[in-house]
């Protein structure tokens, strides 16, 4: 199997964002421990999203700014549309796993920081796999 440098770069960015986002989400979950579990879950995930996409956007920009400057407009639009579609599918998978697992772990009495970390690991694994598969199937990279 041939390793694609763009997919490896995106997965590297996913992992960097995951580590930072998961750490700060765990802190947020613990700080929100006194709230209802559904509020803790929702607010923790929103905080994670803000951190994740803020960092990912910066990393993606710096990794690809020269590449997109030299790319034709129609190819750039096609690639960006495929990326957004892939991330959209990944987000559906991520949220479909992250919210219920975090909520469940909180409901069974697990410490909020640990519940957040475990659900983040599970959901991010499925997210990365689905985005990678979708990018390969659409031959984006």
C-alpha positions as CSV (number, residue, x, y, z in Angstrom):
1,X,0.0,0.0,0.0
2,X,1.4,3.4,-1.0
3,X,1.4,6.1,1.7
4,X,0.1,9.4,0.5
5,X,2.0,12.4,1.9
6,X,-1.1,14.6,2.0
7,X,-3.2,12.1,3.9
8,X,-0.3,11.5,6.3
9,X,0.0,15.3,6.8
10,X,-3.8,15.6,7.5
11,X,-3.6,12.7,9.9
12,X,-0.6,14.3,11.7
13,X,-2.7,17.5,12.0
14,X,-5.6,15.4,13.4
15,X,-3.4,13.9,16.0
16,X,-1.9,17.3,17.1
17,X,-5.4,18.8,17.3
18,X,-6.7,15.7,19.1
19,X,-4.0,15.8,21.8
20,X,-4.6,19.5,22.6
21,X,-8.4,19.3,22.2
22,X,-8.8,16.1,24.3
23,X,-6.6,17.6,27.1
24,X,-8.6,20.8,27.3
25,X,-11.9,19.0,26.9
26,X,-11.1,16.8,29.8
27,X,-10.4,19.8,31.9
28,X,-13.6,21.4,30.8
29,X,-15.6,18.2,31.6
30,X,-14.1,18.1,35.1
31,X,-14.9,21.8,35.7
32,X,-18.5,21.2,34.6
33,X,-18.9,18.1,36.9
34,X,-21.5,19.9,39.0
35,X,-23.8,20.4,36.0
36,X,-26.3,18.0,34.5
37,X,-24.6,15.3,32.4
38,X,-26.3,16.4,29.2
39,X,-25.0,20.0,29.7
40,X,-21.6,18.8,30.6
41,X,-21.5,16.6,27.5
42,X,-22.7,19.3,25.2
43,X,-20.5,22.1,26.5
44,X,-17.4,19.9,26.6
45,X,-18.0,18.9,23.0
46,X,-18.5,22.5,21.9
47,X,-15.3,23.6,23.7
48,X,-13.5,20.7,22.0
49,X,-14.8,21.8,18.6
50,X,-13.7,25.3,19.0
51,X,-10.2,24.3,20.0
52,X,-9.9,21.5,17.4
53,X,-11.0,23.5,14.4
54,X,-9.1,26.6,15.5
55,X,-5.8,24.7,15.6
56,X,-6.6,22.5,12.6
57,X,-7.3,25.6,10.4
58,X,-4.0,27.2,11.3
59,X,-2.0,24.0,10.7
60,X,-3.8,23.2,7.4
61,X,-3.2,26.8,6.2
62,X,0.5,26.7,6.9
63,X,0.9,23.2,5.5
64,X,-0.9,24.0,2.2
65,X,-0.5,27.7,1.5
66,X,2.2,27.3,-1.1
67,X,0.6,24.3,-2.7
68,X,-2.7,26.1,-3.2
69,X,-1.0,29.3,-4.6
70,X,0.4,27.2,-7.5
71,X,-2.8,25.2,-8.1
72,X,-5.4,26.1,-10.7
73,X,-8.6,27.5,-9.4
74,X,-10.9,24.7,-10.6
75,X,-8.6,22.0,-9.1
76,X,-8.4,23.9,-5.8
77,X,-12.2,24.2,-5.6
78,X,-12.6,20.5,-6.4
79,X,-10.1,19.5,-3.7
80,X,-11.5,21.8,-1.1
81,X,-15.0,20.6,-1.7
82,X,-13.8,16.9,-1.4
83,X,-12.0,17.8,1.9
84,X,-15.1,19.6,3.3
85,X,-17.3,16.6,2.3
86,X,-14.9,14.2,3.9
87,X,-14.7,16.2,7.1
88,X,-18.5,16.5,7.1
89,X,-18.9,12.7,6.9
90,X,-16.2,12.4,9.6
91,X,-18.0,14.9,11.9
92,X,-21.3,12.9,11.6
93,X,-19.4,9.8,12.6
94,X,-17.6,11.7,15.4
95,X,-20.7,13.3,16.9
96,X,-22.6,10.1,16.5
97,X,-20.1,8.4,18.8
98,X,-18.7,11.2,21.0
99,X,-22.0,12.5,22.5
100,X,-23.5,9.2,23.4
101,X,-20.3,7.7,24.8
102,X,-19.4,10.8,26.9
103,X,-23.0,11.0,28.2
104,X,-23.1,7.3,29.0
105,X,-19.7,7.4,30.8
106,X,-20.9,10.3,32.9
107,X,-24.2,8.6,33.7
108,X,-22.5,5.5,35.0
109,X,-20.5,7.6,37.4
110,X,-17.1,7.8,35.7
111,X,-14.9,10.8,36.5
112,X,-15.7,13.5,34.0
113,X,-12.1,14.0,32.8
114,X,-11.6,10.3,32.2
115,X,-15.0,9.9,30.5
116,X,-14.1,12.8,28.2
117,X,-10.7,11.3,27.3
118,X,-12.0,7.8,26.6
119,X,-14.9,9.0,24.5
120,X,-12.6,11.4,22.7
121,X,-10.2,8.6,21.9
122,X,-13.0,6.3,20.6
123,X,-14.7,9.0,18.5
124,X,-11.4,10.4,17.1
125,X,-10.3,7.0,16.0
126,X,-13.5,6.5,14.0
127,X,-13.3,10.1,12.7
128,X,-9.8,9.7,11.4
129,X,-10.6,6.3,9.8
130,X,-13.8,7.6,8.1
131,X,-12.1,10.8,6.7
132,X,-9.1,8.8,5.5
133,X,-11.3,6.2,3.8
134,X,-13.5,8.9,2.2
135,X,-10.5,10.9,0.9
136,X,-9.1,7.7,-0.6
137,X,-12.4,6.6,-2.2
138,X,-13.0,10.1,-3.7
139,X,-9.3,10.1,-4.9
140,X,-8.8,13.5,-3.4
141,X,-5.2,12.6,-2.7
